[in-house]
């Protein structure tokens, strides 16, 4: 891995030291510069867990990916920078089925400054900063509130919940996880599932989203949504040509599609 190239990809011109402040910076910069997207699935391009393919896609081709790619590559960056980090499996929440599949999501745990932190750059809309596992208090990234608590229905699992700051809505379940360290190969079956199974939400339509300095920009199915503070603007996407134009304009994503 060319660390300097990866750091430039996320907007950094220096190599951070392995401490909490650096981890916070790395996570925020990653979420602002590298989108969460499923475009290869809709282009018929297989997604693998091969480290070299992921590095080429994200760093050299200025693309994004989903959790197995984004957190998968972020793991190696953190390792190279000297962080104590491990991959973990999480079960994401489904309104119809609840928490169902192990290896449904790949997240990371980092040990630094005497605490353990959940760091995740591959969940779409998620905390801009790492979340501490050493507290049961509400945590915030300035936009959303997060709560980590024991999941009583499954022994040894921690549940992650979120809600918008100031909102009267109930806490929204995100996922549950254990601290068991996983090998990347263990995620292969679910990586394949999310590309091929009709129940996978990644097959519902093209999606690309990233945080911005003051909000978020998202393409989902046939719509571009731009959030700036409390202001939301939506623009219809009525053709593939418009889709590629919006991807280039808002995500710097250039995709060569064979005619």
C-alpha positions, 0 to 999 in steps of 0.5 A: 500500500502506498500510504501517501496516495491513500492519505491524499485520497482522503484529503490529507497531506501528512501521515498521522500518528496512532492516537485518538485525535488522528483516528477521529481525523482519518474517519471524518476525512474518509467519510467526506471524501470516499463515497459509500456506493454500489455502482459496480453491482448495477454495472455487472462488475463482481466485487471481491475481497481482494486487497489489490483490487479494492486499493486500485478501485478506491485509491487509484480510480477515485471510487467508493464501495460498500462495507467490505471494501471501505472498512476492509481497506481502511483496516490496512491503512490503520495497521500501516499507521500503527493502530491496534485494529481488528475486523469485526462482524455485525448484523444490520437491522432490517425492519421486516426481519430484525437482526438476521445475518452474521457477517452482514456488515464489516466494521472495525474496533481500534484500541487507543489511549486506553479505550476501545473505539468502534470505527466505521467508514462503510455504513453510509450515514454513520458517525463522523467520529469513532464511538467509544465502547467504554461508556453507556452515555449518548455520544454525538458527532455534531449531527447525529446522536449515538448510543451503544448498549448491551443487546439483551436478546443475544449474549455478548452483543452490543447494539448501536442506535442513532437519531438526529440531534433534536429530533423527537423520533425514537432511537433507530437501530443500526446494527449489533456486533461482538468483539470477536476478531474476524478474518476477511475470508469469513465475509466472502459469502455475505459479500456474494449474497449482497451482489446476487440475492434478490433480498439484498437492498444493494440490488434495489437501485444505484446508490452513492452517498457521502458526507459533506462539510455541512451535510450530505449528498446522495444518489438513490435510484432516480433521485439526487438529494443534497442536504445542507444544514436543515435545507434539502434539495432533490433533483430527479435523475431520468436517464443513465446519462444524467446519472453519470453526469451527477456522479461526476459532478458530486462524487468525482466518479468517472465510470467507463461504460462499454457501449 
